[in-house]
Amino acid sequence: KLTIGAKAGETGKIFGSVNSIQLAEALRKQGFEVDRRRITFETEPKVVGEYVANLNLHKEVKVQVPFEVVAE
């Protein structure tokens, strides 16, 4: 599971949101090159917690990647 750090307030609300660019960078650090335009989210990550991203790698190949957003 990937972990993405984001600036968050005391209530866990993220300043802004985690986007596909940040997730693509986290995947790159793990050794996977994925175009950020092929990443979508089931629910927009706006608070600290666990989420699932959908990677549309090919017309017939779709992968779900769990990730966690943590406060920095």
MISE-626961 format. One record per atom (N, C-alpha, C, O): residue in one letter; atom name; x, y, z. Coordinates in Angstrom, 1 decimal, m for minus. Example, Ala and Ser with C-alpha at 12.3 -4.5 7.8 and 13.67 -1.06 7.14 Angstrom:
residu  atome  east  north  up
A  N  13.2  m5.7  7.8
A  CA  12.3  m4.5  7.8
A  C  13.2  m3.3  7.8
A  O  14.2  m3.3  8.5
S  N  12.8  m2.2  7.1
S  CA  13.7  m1.1  7.1
S  C  12.9  0.0  7.9
S  O  13.4  1.1  8.0
***
This chain:
residu  atome  east  north  up
K  N  0.8  m1.2  0.0
K  CA  0.0  0.0  0.0
K  C  0.9  1.2  0.0
K  O  1.9  1.3  0.7
L  N  0.5  2.2  m0.8
L  CA  1.3  3.5  m0.9
L  C  0.8  4.4  0.2
L  O  m0.3  4.4  0.7
T  N  1.8  5.2  0.6
T  CA  1.5  6.3  1.6
T  C  1.9  7.6  1.0
T  O  3.0  7.8  0.5
I  N  0.9  8.6  1.1
I  CA  1.2  9.9  0.6
I  C  1.0  10.9  1.7
I  O  0.0  10.9  2.4
G  N  2.0  11.7  1.9
G  CA  1.9  12.8  2.9
G  C  1.3  14.0  2.4
G  O  1.5  14.4  1.2
A  N  0.5  14.7  3.2
A  CA  m0.2  15.9  2.8
A  C  m0.3  16.8  4.0
A  O  m0.5  16.3  5.1
K  N  m0.2  18.1  3.8
K  CA  m0.5  19.0  4.9
K  C  m1.9  19.0  5.3
K  O  m2.8  19.1  4.5
A  N  m2.2  18.8  6.6
A  CA  m3.5  18.7  7.1
A  C  m3.7  19.5  8.4
A  O  m2.7  19.7  9.1
G  N  m4.9  19.9  8.6
G  CA  m5.3  20.6  9.9
G  C  m5.4  19.6  11.0
G  O  m5.3  18.4  10.8
E  N  m5.8  20.1  12.2
E  CA  m5.9  19.2  13.4
E  C  m7.1  18.2  13.2
E  O  m7.1  17.2  13.8
T  N  m8.1  18.6  12.4
T  CA  m9.2  17.7  12.2
T  C  m9.0  16.6  11.2
T  O  m9.9  15.8  11.0
G  N  m7.8  16.7  10.5
G  CA  m7.5  15.7  9.5
G  C  m7.9  16.2  8.1
G  O  m7.6  15.4  7.1
K  N  m8.5  17.3  7.9
K  CA  m8.8  17.9  6.6
K  C  m7.5  18.3  5.9
K  O  m6.7  19.1  6.5
I  N  m7.4  17.9  4.7
I  CA  m6.2  18.2  3.9
I  C  m6.4  19.6  3.3
I  O  m7.4  20.0  2.9
F  N  m5.3  20.4  3.3
F  CA  m5.3  21.7  2.6
F  C  m5.2  21.4  1.2
F  O  m4.1  21.1  0.7
G  N  m6.3  21.6  0.4
G  CA  m6.4  21.2  m1.0
G  C  m6.8  19.8  m1.1
G  O  m7.8  19.4  m0.4
S  N  m6.2  19.0  m1.9
S  CA  m6.5  17.5  m2.0
S  C  m5.3  16.8  m2.6
S  O  m4.4  17.4  m3.2
V  N  m5.3  15.5  m2.4
V  CA  m4.2  14.7  m3.1
V  C  m4.7  14.5  m4.5
V  O  m5.9  14.2  m4.8
N  N  m3.8  14.7  m5.5
N  CA  m4.1  14.6  m6.9
N  C  m3.4  13.5  m7.6
N  O  m2.5  12.8  m7.0
S  N  m3.7  13.3  m8.8
S  CA  m3.1  12.2  m9.6
S  C  m1.6  12.4  m9.8
S  O  m0.8  11.4  m10.0
I  N  m1.1  13.6  m9.8
I  CA  0.4  13.9  m9.9
I  C  1.1  13.3  m8.7
I  O  2.1  12.7  m8.9
Q  N  0.6  13.5  m7.5
Q  CA  1.2  13.0  m6.3
Q  C  1.2  11.5  m6.3
Q  O  2.2  10.9  m5.9
L  N  0.1  10.9  m6.7
L  CA  0.0  9.4  m6.8
L  C  1.0  8.8  m7.8
L  O  1.6  7.8  m7.5
A  N  1.1  9.5  m9.0
A  CA  2.0  9.0  m10.0
A  C  3.4  9.1  m9.5
A  O  4.2  8.2  m9.8
E  N  3.8  10.1  m8.7
E  CA  5.1  10.3  m8.2
E  C  5.4  9.2  m7.1
E  O  6.5  8.6  m7.1
A  N  4.4  8.8  m6.3
A  CA  4.6  7.8  m5.3
A  C  4.7  6.4  m6.0
A  O  5.5  5.6  m5.6
L  N  4.0  6.2  m7.1
L  CA  4.2  5.0  m7.9
L  C  5.6  4.9  m8.5
L  O  6.2  3.8  m8.6
R  N  6.0  6.0  m9.0
R  CA  7.4  6.1  m9.6
R  C  8.5  5.7  m8.6
R  O  9.4  5.0  m9.0
K  N  8.3  6.2  m7.4
K  CA  9.3  5.8  m6.4
K  C  9.3  4.3  m6.1
K  O  10.3  3.8  m5.6
Q  N  8.2  3.6  m6.3
Q  CA  8.1  2.2  m6.1
Q  C  8.5  1.4  m7.4
Q  O  8.6  0.2  m7.4
G  N  8.9  2.2  m8.5
G  CA  9.4  1.5  m9.7
G  C  8.3  1.3  m10.8
G  O  8.6  0.6  m11.7
F  N  7.2  2.0  m10.7
F  CA  6.1  1.9  m11.7
F  C  5.9  3.2  m12.3
F  O  5.6  4.2  m11.7
E  N  6.0  3.2  m13.7
E  CA  5.7  4.4  m14.4
E  C  4.3  4.4  m14.9
E  O  3.9  3.6  m15.7
V  N  3.5  5.3  m14.4
V  CA  2.1  5.4  m14.8
V  C  1.8  6.9  m15.1
V  O  2.1  7.8  m14.4
D  N  1.2  7.1  m16.3
D  CA  0.8  8.4  m16.7
D  C  m0.3  8.9  m15.8
D  O  m1.3  8.2  m15.6
R  N  m0.1  10.1  m15.3
R  CA  m1.1  10.7  m14.3
R  C  m2.5  10.8  m14.9
R  O  m3.5  10.8  m14.1
R  N  m2.6  10.9  m16.2
R  CA  m3.9  11.0  m16.8
R  C  m4.7  9.7  m16.8
R  O  m5.9  9.7  m17.1
R  N  m4.0  8.6  m16.5
R  CA  m4.7  7.3  m16.4
R  C  m5.1  7.0  m15.0
R  O  m5.6  5.9  m14.8
I  N  m5.0  7.9  m14.1
I  CA  m5.3  7.7  m12.7
I  C  m6.6  8.4  m12.3
I  O  m6.7  9.6  m12.6
T  N  m7.6  7.7  m11.8
T  CA  m8.8  8.3  m11.3
T  C  m9.0  7.8  m9.8
T  O  m8.5  6.8  m9.4
F  N  m9.8  8.5  m9.1
F  CA  m10.1  8.2  m7.7
F  C  m11.6  7.8  m7.6
F  O  m12.5  8.5  m8.2
E  N  m11.9  6.8  m6.7
E  CA  m13.3  6.5  m6.4
E  C  m13.9  7.6  m5.6
E  O  m15.0  8.0  m5.9
T  N  m13.2  8.1  m4.6
T  CA  m13.6  9.3  m3.9
T  C  m12.4  10.2  m3.8
T  O  m11.3  9.8  m3.6
E  N  m12.7  11.5  m3.9
E  CA  m11.6  12.5  m3.9
E  C  m11.0  12.5  m2.5
E  O  m11.7  12.8  m1.5
P  N  m9.6  12.3  m2.4
P  CA  m9.0  12.4  m1.1
P  C  m8.8  13.8  m0.6
P  O  m8.0  14.5  m1.0
K  N  m9.7  14.1  0.4
K  CA  m9.7  15.5  1.0
K  C  m9.5  15.4  2.5
K  O  m9.3  16.5  3.1
V  N  m9.4  14.2  3.0
V  CA  m9.1  14.1  4.5
V  C  m8.1  13.0  4.6
V  O  m8.0  12.1  3.8
V  N  m7.4  13.0  5.8
V  CA  m6.5  11.9  6.1
V  C  m7.3  10.6  6.2
V  O  m8.3  10.5  6.8
G  N  m6.7  9.5  5.5
G  CA  m7.4  8.2  5.6
G  C  m7.0  7.3  4.4
G  O  m6.0  7.6  3.7
E  N  m7.7  6.2  4.2
E  CA  m7.4  5.3  3.2
E  C  m8.4  5.4  2.0
E  O  m9.5  5.7  2.2
Y  N  m7.8  5.3  0.8
Y  CA  m8.5  5.5  m0.4
Y  C  m8.1  4.4  m1.4
Y  O  m7.2  3.6  m1.2
V  N  m8.8  4.4  m2.6
V  CA  m8.5  3.5  m3.7
V  C  m8.4  4.3  m5.0
V  O  m9.3  5.1  m5.3
A  N  m7.3  4.1  m5.7
A  CA  m7.2  4.8  m7.0
A  C  m7.3  3.7  m8.1
A  O  m7.0  2.6  m7.9
N  N  m7.9  4.1  m9.2
N  CA  m8.1  3.3  m10.4
N  C  m7.1  3.7  m11.4
N  O  m7.0  4.8  m11.8
L  N  m6.3  2.7  m11.9
L  CA  m5.3  2.9  m12.9
L  C  m5.8  2.2  m14.2
L  O  m6.0  1.0  m14.2
N  N  m6.1  3.0  m15.2
N  CA  m6.5  2.5  m16.5
N  C  m5.3  2.4  m17.4
N  O  m4.9  3.2  m18.2
L  N  m4.7  1.2  m17.3
L  CA  m3.4  1.0  m17.9
L  C  m3.6  0.7  m19.4
L  O  m2.7  1.0  m20.2
H  N  m4.7  0.1  m19.8
H  CA  m5.0  m0.3  m21.1
H  C  m6.5  m0.4  m21.2
H  O  m7.2  m0.4  m20.2
K  N  m7.0  m0.5  m22.4
K  CA  m8.5  m0.6  m22.6
K  C  m9.1  m1.7  m21.8
K  O  m10.2  m1.6  m21.3
E  N  m8.4  m2.8  m21.7
E  CA  m8.9  m4.0  m21.0
E  C  m8.2  m4.2  m19.7
E  O  m8.5  m5.2  m19.0
V  N  m7.2  m3.4  m19.3
V  CA  m6.4  m3.6  m18.1
V  C  m6.7  m2.5  m17.1
V  O  m6.2  m1.3  m17.4
K  N  m7.4  m2.8  m16.0
K  CA  m7.6  m1.8  m15.0
K  C  m7.2  m2.4  m13.7
K  O  m7.5  m3.5  m13.4
V  N  m6.5  m1.5  m12.9
V  CA  m6.0  m2.0  m11.6
V  C  m6.4  m1.0  m10.5
V  O  m6.4  0.2  m10.7
Q  N  m6.8  m1.6  m9.4
Q  CA  m7.1  m0.7  m8.2
Q  C  m5.9  m0.8  m7.3
Q  O  m5.4  m1.8  m6.9
V  N  m5.5  0.4  m6.9
V  CA  m4.3  0.5  m6.0
V  C  m4.8  1.2  m4.7
V  O  m5.2  2.4  m4.7
P  N  m4.7  0.5  m3.6
P  CA  m5.0  1.2  m2.3
P  C  m3.9  2.1  m1.9
P  O  m2.7  1.8  m2.1
F  N  m4.2  3.2  m1.3
F  CA  m3.2  4.1  m0.7
F  C  m3.8  4.8  0.5
F  O  m5.0  4.9  0.7
E  N  m2.9  5.4  1.3
E  CA  m3.2  6.0  2.5
E  C  m2.7  7.5  2.5
E  O  m1.5  7.7  2.1
V  N  m3.5  8.4  2.9
V  CA  m3.1  9.8  3.0
V  C  m2.8  10.0  4.5
V  O  m3.7  9.8  5.3
V  N  m1.6  10.5  4.8
V  CA  m1.2  10.8  6.2
V  C  m0.8  12.3  6.3
V  O  m0.4  12.9  5.3
A  N  m1.0  12.8  7.5
A  CA  m0.6  14.2  7.8
A  C  0.9  14.3  7.9
A  O  1.5  13.5  8.5
E  N  1.4  15.4  7.3
E  CA  2.9  15.7  7.4
E  C  3.1  16.6  8.6
E  O  4.3  16.9  8.8
***
